[in-house]
Amino acid sequence: MASFRIRYKDRFGEESKLIEKGIKLTANPPFEEASRGFRFGAAVVEYAEILRESKHVDDIDMDRVVEIVASSADNSFEQQEFLSLSEQVRGLLTRP
C-alpha cells in the first residue's frame, strides 16, 4: 500500500541511518476488536465532535459514546471521571 523512510542520526553520531518500512493494506477489523485504549480514544474524539456540533459526526450519538467509554475505560481516575462526565452530558443533551 505504502512505504516510508526515516533517516536519523544517533545523538552523538556522525553517520545517518536509514529505516525503510512497507505498509500493507489488510482487512479492517471490526471496531469492537480494537484495543481498549483505541476505543476509549475514539470515544473521546466523538464526544468532542458532538459537543462542537461538528459536521464530521456521522451515525454516532452520546448514548453510543457512553456505551463505548463504559466498555473500554479502565479503573484509572481519569477514565472513570470521563465516563461520569459523558453520562452527565448525555443527560443534559436528552432533556426536553
Biopython code that builds the backbone (N, CA, C, O; Angstrom):
import numpy as np
from Bio.PDB.StructureBuilder import StructureBuilder

atoms = [
    (1, "MET", "N", (0.817, -1.195, 0.000)),
    (1, "MET", "CA", (0.000, 0.000, 0.000)),
    (1, "MET", "C", (0.863, 1.262, 0.000)),
    (1, "MET", "O", (0.657, 2.174, -0.800)),
    (2, "ALA", "N", (1.832, 1.292, 0.913)),
    (2, "ALA", "CA", (2.684, 2.475, 1.023)),
    (2, "ALA", "C", (4.012, 2.092, 1.653)),
    (2, "ALA", "O", (4.173, 0.992, 2.181)),
    (3, "SER", "N", (4.938, 2.997, 1.590)),
    (3, "SER", "CA", (6.210, 2.784, 2.266)),
    (3, "SER", "C", (6.678, 4.120, 2.823)),
    (3, "SER", "O", (6.273, 5.185, 2.358)),
    (4, "PHE", "N", (7.527, 4.039, 3.817)),
    (4, "PHE", "CA", (8.079, 5.274, 4.362)),
    (4, "PHE", "C", (9.556, 5.075, 4.672)),
    (4, "PHE", "O", (10.025, 3.955, 4.877)),
    (5, "ARG", "N", (10.263, 6.179, 4.699)),
    (5, "ARG", "CA", (11.681, 6.186, 5.001)),
    (5, "ARG", "C", (11.947, 7.239, 6.067)),
    (5, "ARG", "O", (11.421, 8.351, 6.026)),
    (6, "ILE", "N", (12.763, 6.855, 7.000)),
    (6, "ILE", "CA", (13.180, 7.789, 8.053)),
    (6, "ILE", "C", (14.700, 7.732, 8.118)),
    (6, "ILE", "O", (15.294, 6.657, 8.193)),
    (7, "ARG", "N", (15.304, 8.883, 8.090)),
    (7, "ARG", "CA", (16.749, 8.959, 8.225)),
    (7, "ARG", "C", (17.025, 9.735, 9.511)),
    (7, "ARG", "O", (16.428, 10.784, 9.753)),
    (8, "TYR", "N", (17.928, 9.213, 10.326)),
    (8, "TYR", "CA", (18.222, 9.855, 11.604)),
    (8, "TYR", "C", (19.685, 9.658, 11.955)),
    (8, "TYR", "O", (20.374, 8.815, 11.382)),
    (9, "LYS", "N", (20.141, 10.452, 12.909)),
    (9, "LYS", "CA", (21.491, 10.293, 13.458)),
    (9, "LYS", "C", (21.361, 10.031, 14.947)),
    (9, "LYS", "O", (20.497, 10.592, 15.622)),
    (10, "ASP", "N", (22.229, 9.173, 15.443)),
    (10, "ASP", "CA", (22.294, 8.999, 16.884)),
    (10, "ASP", "C", (22.695, 10.324, 17.518)),
    (10, "ASP", "O", (23.276, 11.185, 16.858)),
    (11, "ARG", "N", (22.389, 10.479, 18.774)),
    (11, "ARG", "CA", (22.601, 11.759, 19.443)),
    (11, "ARG", "C", (24.014, 12.315, 19.232)),
    (11, "ARG", "O", (24.180, 13.503, 18.953)),
    (12, "PHE", "N", (25.006, 11.478, 19.363)),
    (12, "PHE", "CA", (26.384, 11.946, 19.199)),
    (12, "PHE", "C", (27.034, 11.329, 17.964)),
    (12, "PHE", "O", (28.256, 11.360, 17.816)),
    (13, "GLY", "N", (26.223, 10.778, 17.092)),
    (13, "GLY", "CA", (26.766, 10.113, 15.911)),
    (13, "GLY", "C", (27.035, 11.079, 14.771)),
    (13, "GLY", "O", (26.505, 12.189, 14.723)),
    (14, "GLU", "N", (27.855, 10.631, 13.878)),
    (14, "GLU", "CA", (28.195, 11.414, 12.696)),
    (14, "GLU", "C", (27.479, 10.883, 11.457)),
    (14, "GLU", "O", (27.182, 11.638, 10.531)),
    (15, "GLU", "N", (27.209, 9.594, 11.447)),
    (15, "GLU", "CA", (26.642, 8.953, 10.273)),
    (15, "GLU", "C", (25.126, 8.791, 10.425)),
    (15, "GLU", "O", (24.639, 8.346, 11.465)),
    (16, "SER", "N", (24.393, 9.158, 9.378)),
    (16, "SER", "CA", (22.942, 8.991, 9.436)),
    (16, "SER", "C", (22.574, 7.548, 9.124)),
    (16, "SER", "O", (23.288, 6.849, 8.405)),
    (17, "LYS", "N", (21.448, 7.119, 9.675)),
    (17, "LYS", "CA", (20.941, 5.762, 9.467)),
    (17, "LYS", "C", (19.573, 5.861, 8.799)),
    (17, "LYS", "O", (18.806, 6.790, 9.051)),
    (18, "LEU", "N", (19.292, 4.901, 7.959)),
    (18, "LEU", "CA", (18.044, 4.894, 7.213)),
    (18, "LEU", "C", (17.206, 3.703, 7.636)),
    (18, "LEU", "O", (17.700, 2.578, 7.725)),
    (19, "ILE", "N", (15.929, 3.964, 7.896)),
    (19, "ILE", "CA", (14.955, 2.906, 8.163)),
    (19, "ILE", "C", (13.916, 2.991, 7.059)),
    (19, "ILE", "O", (13.353, 4.057, 6.810)),
    (20, "GLU", "N", (13.663, 1.879, 6.404)),
    (20, "GLU", "CA", (12.632, 1.804, 5.371)),
    (20, "GLU", "C", (11.645, 0.708, 5.758)),
    (20, "GLU", "O", (12.042, -0.404, 6.104)),
    (21, "LYS", "N", (10.364, 1.031, 5.698)),
    (21, "LYS", "CA", (9.317, 0.063, 6.031)),
    (21, "LYS", "C", (8.201, 0.152, 5.011)),
    (21, "LYS", "O", (7.866, 1.230, 4.519)),
    (22, "GLY", "N", (7.640, -0.988, 4.710)),
    (22, "GLY", "CA", (6.466, -1.040, 3.851)),
    (22, "GLY", "C", (5.223, -1.233, 4.698)),
    (22, "GLY", "O", (5.269, -1.877, 5.746)),
    (23, "ILE", "N", (4.129, -0.681, 4.249)),
    (23, "ILE", "CA", (2.856, -0.813, 4.945)),
    (23, "ILE", "C", (1.905, -1.555, 4.033)),
    (23, "ILE", "O", (1.637, -1.122, 2.912)),
    (24, "LYS", "N", (1.398, -2.669, 4.513)),
    (24, "LYS", "CA", (0.464, -3.461, 3.725)),
    (24, "LYS", "C", (-0.960, -3.137, 4.166)),
    (24, "LYS", "O", (-1.232, -2.936, 5.350)),
    (25, "LEU", "N", (-1.836, -3.093, 3.214)),
    (25, "LEU", "CA", (-3.248, -2.871, 3.500)),
    (25, "LEU", "C", (-3.872, -4.220, 3.818)),
    (25, "LEU", "O", (-3.844, -5.139, 2.998)),
    (26, "THR", "N", (-4.430, -4.330, 5.004)),
    (26, "THR", "CA", (-5.106, -5.562, 5.395)),
    (26, "THR", "C", (-6.562, -5.252, 5.652)),
    (26, "THR", "O", (-6.960, -4.089, 5.719)),
    (27, "ALA", "N", (-7.341, -6.280, 5.792)),
    (27, "ALA", "CA", (-8.763, -6.078, 6.089)),
    (27, "ALA", "C", (-8.903, -5.344, 7.414)),
    (27, "ALA", "O", (-8.205, -5.650, 8.381)),
    (28, "ASN", "N", (-9.800, -4.387, 7.450)),
    (28, "ASN", "CA", (-10.033, -3.641, 8.679)),
    (28, "ASN", "C", (-10.831, -4.488, 9.660)),
    (28, "ASN", "O", (-11.939, -4.919, 9.343)),
    (29, "PRO", "N", (-10.284, -4.731, 10.842)),
    (29, "PRO", "CA", (-11.045, -5.496, 11.821)),
    (29, "PRO", "C", (-12.202, -4.660, 12.355)),
    (29, "PRO", "O", (-12.163, -3.432, 12.277)),
    (30, "PRO", "N", (-13.209, -5.293, 12.884)),
    (30, "PRO", "CA", (-14.327, -4.539, 13.469)),
    (30, "PRO", "C", (-13.847, -3.649, 14.619)),
    (30, "PRO", "O", (-12.877, -3.968, 15.306)),
    (31, "PHE", "N", (-14.535, -2.549, 14.810)),
    (31, "PHE", "CA", (-14.194, -1.592, 15.870)),
    (31, "PHE", "C", (-14.132, -2.282, 17.230)),
    (31, "PHE", "O", (-13.268, -1.970, 18.049)),
    (32, "GLU", "N", (-15.042, -3.214, 17.468)),
    (32, "GLU", "CA", (-15.110, -3.906, 18.753)),
    (32, "GLU", "C", (-13.860, -4.728, 19.039)),
    (32, "GLU", "O", (-13.595, -5.056, 20.195)),
    (33, "GLU", "N", (-13.083, -5.069, 18.006)),
    (33, "GLU", "CA", (-11.866, -5.845, 18.191)),
    (33, "GLU", "C", (-10.636, -4.967, 18.404)),
    (33, "GLU", "O", (-9.546, -5.480, 18.655)),
    (34, "ALA", "N", (-10.801, -3.661, 18.306)),
    (34, "ALA", "CA", (-9.681, -2.742, 18.547)),
    (34, "ALA", "C", (-9.323, -2.771, 20.029)),
    (34, "ALA", "O", (-10.119, -3.215, 20.857)),
    (35, "SER", "N", (-8.147, -2.307, 20.353)),
    (35, "SER", "CA", (-7.718, -2.287, 21.752)),
    (35, "SER", "C", (-8.616, -1.368, 22.575)),
    (35, "SER", "O", (-9.265, -0.471, 22.038)),
    (36, "ARG", "N", (-8.642, -1.604, 23.873)),
    (36, "ARG", "CA", (-9.445, -0.763, 24.765)),
    (36, "ARG", "C", (-9.009, 0.690, 24.664)),
    (36, "ARG", "O", (-9.847, 1.591, 24.627)),
    (37, "GLY", "N", (-7.712, 0.918, 24.620)),
    (37, "GLY", "CA", (-7.202, 2.289, 24.528)),
    (37, "GLY", "C", (-7.636, 2.992, 23.266)),
    (37, "GLY", "O", (-7.988, 4.171, 23.292)),
    (38, "PHE", "N", (-7.612, 2.262, 22.146)),
    (38, "PHE", "CA", (-8.045, 2.846, 20.881)),
    (38, "PHE", "C", (-9.523, 3.191, 20.934)),
    (38, "PHE", "O", (-9.918, 4.284, 20.526)),
    (39, "ARG", "N", (-10.356, 2.266, 21.436)),
    (39, "ARG", "CA", (-11.797, 2.528, 21.518)),
    (39, "ARG", "C", (-12.087, 3.698, 22.441)),
    (39, "ARG", "O", (-12.944, 4.528, 22.138)),
    (40, "PHE", "N", (-11.378, 3.775, 23.570)),
    (40, "PHE", "CA", (-11.586, 4.886, 24.501)),
    (40, "PHE", "C", (-11.214, 6.204, 23.828)),
    (40, "PHE", "O", (-11.964, 7.177, 23.908)),
    (41, "GLY", "N", (-10.065, 6.238, 23.169)),
    (41, "GLY", "CA", (-9.632, 7.452, 22.481)),
    (41, "GLY", "C", (-10.605, 7.880, 21.400)),
    (41, "GLY", "O", (-10.885, 9.069, 21.247)),
    (42, "ALA", "N", (-11.126, 6.911, 20.643)),
    (42, "ALA", "CA", (-12.103, 7.225, 19.594)),
    (42, "ALA", "C", (-13.372, 7.818, 20.205)),
    (42, "ALA", "O", (-13.972, 8.731, 19.636)),
    (43, "ALA", "N", (-13.775, 7.300, 21.355)),
    (43, "ALA", "CA", (-14.969, 7.828, 22.023)),
    (43, "ALA", "C", (-14.743, 9.258, 22.510)),
    (43, "ALA", "O", (-15.651, 10.086, 22.445)),
    (44, "VAL", "N", (-13.552, 9.548, 22.990)),
    (44, "VAL", "CA", (-13.228, 10.915, 23.434)),
    (44, "VAL", "C", (-13.311, 11.882, 22.253)),
    (44, "VAL", "O", (-13.838, 12.987, 22.386)),
    (45, "VAL", "N", (-12.795, 11.468, 21.107)),
    (45, "VAL", "CA", (-12.848, 12.315, 19.915)),
    (45, "VAL", "C", (-14.297, 12.545, 19.485)),
    (45, "VAL", "O", (-14.680, 13.674, 19.178)),
    (46, "GLU", "N", (-15.095, 11.493, 19.461)),
    (46, "GLU", "CA", (-16.504, 11.642, 19.078)),
    (46, "GLU", "C", (-17.254, 12.538, 20.056)),
    (46, "GLU", "O", (-18.098, 13.335, 19.647)),
    (47, "TYR", "N", (-16.953, 12.411, 21.337)),
    (47, "TYR", "CA", (-17.549, 13.253, 22.372)),
    (47, "TYR", "C", (-17.302, 14.725, 22.036)),
    (47, "TYR", "O", (-18.223, 15.542, 22.060)),
    (48, "ALA", "N", (-16.048, 15.049, 21.724)),
    (48, "ALA", "CA", (-15.701, 16.435, 21.394)),
    (48, "ALA", "C", (-16.411, 16.889, 20.129)),
    (48, "ALA", "O", (-16.891, 18.021, 20.056)),
    (49, "GLU", "N", (-16.482, 16.016, 19.136)),
    (49, "GLU", "CA", (-17.142, 16.374, 17.879)),
    (49, "GLU", "C", (-18.632, 16.618, 18.089)),
    (49, "GLU", "O", (-19.203, 17.528, 17.487)),
    (50, "ILE", "N", (-19.253, 15.825, 18.925)),
    (50, "ILE", "CA", (-20.683, 16.021, 19.215)),
    (50, "ILE", "C", (-20.890, 17.353, 19.919)),
    (50, "ILE", "O", (-21.797, 18.105, 19.563)),
    (51, "LEU", "N", (-20.066, 17.651, 20.909)),
    (51, "LEU", "CA", (-20.233, 18.897, 21.671)),
    (51, "LEU", "C", (-20.034, 20.134, 20.803)),
    (51, "LEU", "O", (-20.690, 21.153, 21.020)),
    (52, "ARG", "N", (-19.155, 20.058, 19.845)),
    (52, "ARG", "CA", (-18.927, 21.236, 18.990)),
    (52, "ARG", "C", (-19.835, 21.235, 17.768)),
    (52, "ARG", "O", (-19.713, 22.084, 16.884)),
    (53, "GLU", "N", (-20.759, 20.253, 17.733)),
    (53, "GLU", "CA", (-21.720, 20.127, 16.633)),
    (53, "GLU", "C", (-20.995, 20.099, 15.289)),
    (53, "GLU", "O", (-21.356, 20.811, 14.352)),
    (54, "SER", "N", (-19.977, 19.267, 15.222)),
    (54, "SER", "CA", (-19.157, 19.156, 14.026)),
    (54, "SER", "C", (-19.918, 18.500, 12.885)),
    (54, "SER", "O", (-20.777, 17.647, 13.107)),
    (55, "LYS", "N", (-19.600, 18.899, 11.682)),
    (55, "LYS", "CA", (-20.196, 18.280, 10.507)),
    (55, "LYS", "C", (-19.638, 16.881, 10.289)),
    (55, "LYS", "O", (-20.148, 16.140, 9.448)),
    (56, "HIS", "N", (-18.605, 16.510, 11.027)),
    (56, "HIS", "CA", (-17.969, 15.205, 10.865)),
    (56, "HIS", "C", (-18.616, 14.115, 11.719)),
    (56, "HIS", "O", (-18.205, 12.956, 11.653)),
    (57, "VAL", "N", (-19.611, 14.469, 12.510)),
    (57, "VAL", "CA", (-20.320, 13.466, 13.299)),
    (57, "VAL", "C", (-21.257, 12.721, 12.358)),
    (57, "VAL", "O", (-22.134, 13.317, 11.731)),
    (58, "ASP", "N", (-21.060, 11.424, 12.271)),
    (58, "ASP", "CA", (-21.880, 10.630, 11.358)),
    (58, "ASP", "C", (-23.053, 10.010, 12.103)),
    (58, "ASP", "O", (-24.000, 10.700, 12.480)),
    (59, "ASP", "N", (-22.980, 8.732, 12.305)),
    (59, "ASP", "CA", (-24.095, 7.999, 12.898)),
    (59, "ASP", "C", (-23.853, 7.670, 14.363)),
    (59, "ASP", "O", (-24.251, 6.601, 14.826)),
    (60, "ILE", "N", (-23.221, 8.549, 15.086)),
    (60, "ILE", "CA", (-22.959, 8.282, 16.492)),
    (60, "ILE", "C", (-23.609, 9.368, 17.330)),
    (60, "ILE", "O", (-23.653, 10.533, 16.935)),
    (61, "ASP", "N", (-24.105, 8.979, 18.474)),
    (61, "ASP", "CA", (-24.704, 9.942, 19.392)),
    (61, "ASP", "C", (-24.096, 9.728, 20.776)),
    (61, "ASP", "O", (-23.272, 8.834, 20.971)),
    (62, "MET", "N", (-24.507, 10.547, 21.720)),
    (62, "MET", "CA", (-23.913, 10.489, 23.052)),
    (62, "MET", "C", (-24.204, 9.157, 23.743)),
    (62, "MET", "O", (-23.399, 8.706, 24.558)),
    (63, "ASP", "N", (-25.325, 8.526, 23.439)),
    (63, "ASP", "CA", (-25.599, 7.196, 24.010)),
    (63, "ASP", "C", (-24.511, 6.210, 23.604)),
    (63, "ASP", "O", (-24.021, 5.442, 24.431)),
    (64, "ARG", "N", (-24.136, 6.233, 22.329)),
    (64, "ARG", "CA", (-23.104, 5.316, 21.832)),
    (64, "ARG", "C", (-21.751, 5.671, 22.426)),
    (64, "ARG", "O", (-20.969, 4.776, 22.748)),
    (65, "VAL", "N", (-21.458, 6.961, 22.579)),
    (65, "VAL", "CA", (-20.196, 7.374, 23.197)),
    (65, "VAL", "C", (-20.105, 6.816, 24.608)),
    (65, "VAL", "O", (-19.075, 6.258, 24.983)),
    (66, "VAL", "N", (-21.161, 6.956, 25.394)),
    (66, "VAL", "CA", (-21.161, 6.449, 26.769)),
    (66, "VAL", "C", (-20.986, 4.931, 26.766)),
    (66, "VAL", "O", (-20.266, 4.386, 27.603)),
    (67, "GLU", "N", (-21.633, 4.259, 25.843)),
    (67, "GLU", "CA", (-21.512, 2.806, 25.736)),
    (67, "GLU", "C", (-20.062, 2.393, 25.452)),
    (67, "GLU", "O", (-19.545, 1.465, 26.073)),
    (68, "ILE", "N", (-19.420, 3.078, 24.525)),
    (68, "ILE", "CA", (-18.029, 2.762, 24.187)),
    (68, "ILE", "C", (-17.113, 3.062, 25.369)),
    (68, "ILE", "O", (-16.245, 2.255, 25.702)),
    (69, "VAL", "N", (-17.299, 4.209, 26.001)),
    (69, "VAL", "CA", (-16.460, 4.581, 27.141)),
    (69, "VAL", "C", (-16.640, 3.576, 28.274)),
    (69, "VAL", "O", (-15.657, 3.152, 28.883)),
    (70, "ALA", "N", (-17.875, 3.191, 28.564)),
    (70, "ALA", "CA", (-18.137, 2.248, 29.645)),
    (70, "ALA", "C", (-17.484, 0.891, 29.387)),
    (70, "ALA", "O", (-17.021, 0.236, 30.320)),
    (71, "SER", "N", (-17.449, 0.472, 28.127)),
    (71, "SER", "CA", (-16.881, -0.838, 27.814)),
    (71, "SER", "C", (-15.363, -0.814, 27.654)),
    (71, "SER", "O", (-14.730, -1.870, 27.653)),
    (72, "SER", "N", (-14.772, 0.365, 27.520)),
    (72, "SER", "CA", (-13.330, 0.416, 27.267)),
    (72, "SER", "C", (-12.528, 1.106, 28.365)),
    (72, "SER", "O", (-11.301, 0.998, 28.383)),
    (73, "ALA", "N", (-13.182, 1.803, 29.271)),
    (73, "ALA", "CA", (-12.455, 2.522, 30.321)),
    (73, "ALA", "C", (-11.836, 1.543, 31.303)),
    (73, "ALA", "O", (-12.430, 0.521, 31.647)),
    (74, "ASP", "N", (-10.634, 1.873, 31.744)),
    (74, "ASP", "CA", (-10.029, 1.065, 32.797)),
    (74, "ASP", "C", (-10.420, 1.674, 34.142)),
    (74, "ASP", "O", (-11.327, 2.505, 34.204)),
    (75, "ASN", "N", (-9.762, 1.278, 35.189)),
    (75, "ASN", "CA", (-10.128, 1.770, 36.520)),
    (75, "ASN", "C", (-9.385, 3.034, 36.924)),
    (75, "ASN", "O", (-9.450, 3.442, 38.084)),
    (76, "SER", "N", (-8.680, 3.660, 35.986)),
    (76, "SER", "CA", (-7.960, 4.883, 36.333)),
    (76, "SER", "C", (-8.951, 5.993, 36.668)),
    (76, "SER", "O", (-10.073, 6.024, 36.162)),
    (77, "PHE", "N", (-8.514, 6.887, 37.518)),
    (77, "PHE", "CA", (-9.358, 8.004, 37.929)),
    (77, "PHE", "C", (-9.797, 8.818, 36.725)),
    (77, "PHE", "O", (-10.965, 9.191, 36.621)),
    (78, "GLU", "N", (-8.867, 9.097, 35.808)),
    (78, "GLU", "CA", (-9.169, 9.950, 34.665)),
    (78, "GLU", "C", (-10.231, 9.341, 33.757)),
    (78, "GLU", "O", (-11.146, 10.036, 33.317)),
    (79, "GLN", "N", (-10.113, 8.056, 33.479)),
    (79, "GLN", "CA", (-11.074, 7.420, 32.591)),
    (79, "GLN", "C", (-12.434, 7.250, 33.267)),
    (79, "GLN", "O", (-13.468, 7.386, 32.612)),
    (80, "GLN", "N", (-12.446, 6.959, 34.544)),
    (80, "GLN", "CA", (-13.722, 6.871, 35.259)),
    (80, "GLN", "C", (-14.385, 8.239, 35.362)),
    (80, "GLN", "O", (-15.609, 8.344, 35.286)),
    (81, "GLU", "N", (-13.588, 9.275, 35.532)),
    (81, "GLU", "CA", (-14.118, 10.645, 35.566)),
    (81, "GLU", "C", (-14.713, 11.023, 34.214)),
    (81, "GLU", "O", (-15.760, 11.668, 34.156)),
    (82, "PHE", "N", (-14.054, 10.625, 33.131)),
    (82, "PHE", "CA", (-14.587, 10.918, 31.802)),
    (82, "PHE", "C", (-15.888, 10.162, 31.569)),
    (82, "PHE", "O", (-16.808, 10.693, 30.947)),
    (83, "LEU", "N", (-15.976, 8.941, 32.056)),
    (83, "LEU", "CA", (-17.221, 8.186, 31.946)),
    (83, "LEU", "C", (-18.353, 8.916, 32.667)),
    (83, "LEU", "O", (-19.454, 9.052, 32.132)),
    (84, "SER", "N", (-18.075, 9.383, 33.878)),
    (84, "SER", "CA", (-19.080, 10.128, 34.642)),
    (84, "SER", "C", (-19.489, 11.412, 33.911)),
    (84, "SER", "O", (-20.673, 11.737, 33.832)),
    (85, "LEU", "N", (-18.513, 12.126, 33.384)),
    (85, "LEU", "CA", (-18.786, 13.360, 32.649)),
    (85, "LEU", "C", (-19.624, 13.073, 31.405)),
    (85, "LEU", "O", (-20.553, 13.822, 31.101)),
    (86, "SER", "N", (-19.308, 12.007, 30.689)),
    (86, "SER", "CA", (-20.057, 11.629, 29.483)),
    (86, "SER", "C", (-21.508, 11.319, 29.820)),
    (86, "SER", "O", (-22.419, 11.709, 29.090)),
    (87, "GLU", "N", (-21.717, 10.627, 30.914)),
    (87, "GLU", "CA", (-23.081, 10.301, 31.331)),
    (87, "GLU", "C", (-23.862, 11.566, 31.688)),
    (87, "GLU", "O", (-25.047, 11.678, 31.371)),
    (88, "GLN", "N", (-23.197, 12.517, 32.349)),
    (88, "GLN", "CA", (-23.856, 13.778, 32.704)),
    (88, "GLN", "C", (-24.225, 14.570, 31.456)),
    (88, "GLN", "O", (-25.326, 15.113, 31.366)),
    (89, "VAL", "N", (-23.321, 14.638, 30.506)),
    (89, "VAL", "CA", (-23.588, 15.368, 29.267)),
    (89, "VAL", "C", (-24.714, 14.693, 28.485)),
    (89, "VAL", "O", (-25.569, 15.369, 27.914)),
    (90, "ARG", "N", (-24.712, 13.377, 28.460)),
    (90, "ARG", "CA", (-25.800, 12.661, 27.771)),
    (90, "ARG", "C", (-27.140, 13.054, 28.390)),
    (90, "ARG", "O", (-28.114, 13.271, 27.670)),
    (91, "GLY", "N", (-27.195, 13.147, 29.709)),
    (91, "GLY", "CA", (-28.426, 13.562, 30.372)),
    (91, "GLY", "C", (-28.843, 14.973, 30.006)),
    (91, "GLY", "O", (-30.028, 15.256, 29.832)),
    (92, "LEU", "N", (-27.858, 15.858, 29.889)),
    (92, "LEU", "CA", (-28.172, 17.248, 29.509)),
    (92, "LEU", "C", (-28.653, 17.348, 28.070)),
    (92, "LEU", "O", (-29.541, 18.144, 27.762)),
    (93, "LEU", "N", (-28.072, 16.547, 27.190)),
    (93, "LEU", "CA", (-28.441, 16.620, 25.770)),
    (93, "LEU", "C", (-29.793, 15.985, 25.485)),
    (93, "LEU", "O", (-30.410, 16.297, 24.467)),
    (94, "THR", "N", (-30.268, 15.105, 26.356)),
    (94, "THR", "CA", (-31.532, 14.430, 26.109)),
    (94, "THR", "C", (-32.697, 15.061, 26.876)),
    (94, "THR", "O", (-33.827, 14.577, 26.803)),
    (95, "ARG", "N", (-32.425, 16.119, 27.596)),
    (95, "ARG", "CA", (-33.523, 16.813, 28.300)),
    (95, "ARG", "C", (-34.439, 17.492, 27.314)),
    (95, "ARG", "O", (-33.994, 17.992, 26.281)),
    (96, "PRO", "N", (-35.752, 17.510, 27.637)),
    (96, "PRO", "CA", (-36.707, 18.191, 26.731)),
    (96, "PRO", "C", (-36.539, 19.696, 26.734)),
    (96, "PRO", "O", (-37.263, 20.400, 26.030)),
]
sb = StructureBuilder()
sb.init_structure("model")
sb.init_model(0)
sb.init_chain("A")
sb.init_seg("    ")
for serial, (resi, resn, name, xyz) in enumerate(atoms, 1):
    if name == "N":
        sb.init_residue(resn, " ", resi, " ")
    sb.init_atom(name, np.array(xyz, "f"), 0.0, 1.0, " ", f" {name:<3s}", serial, name[0])
structure = sb.get_structure()
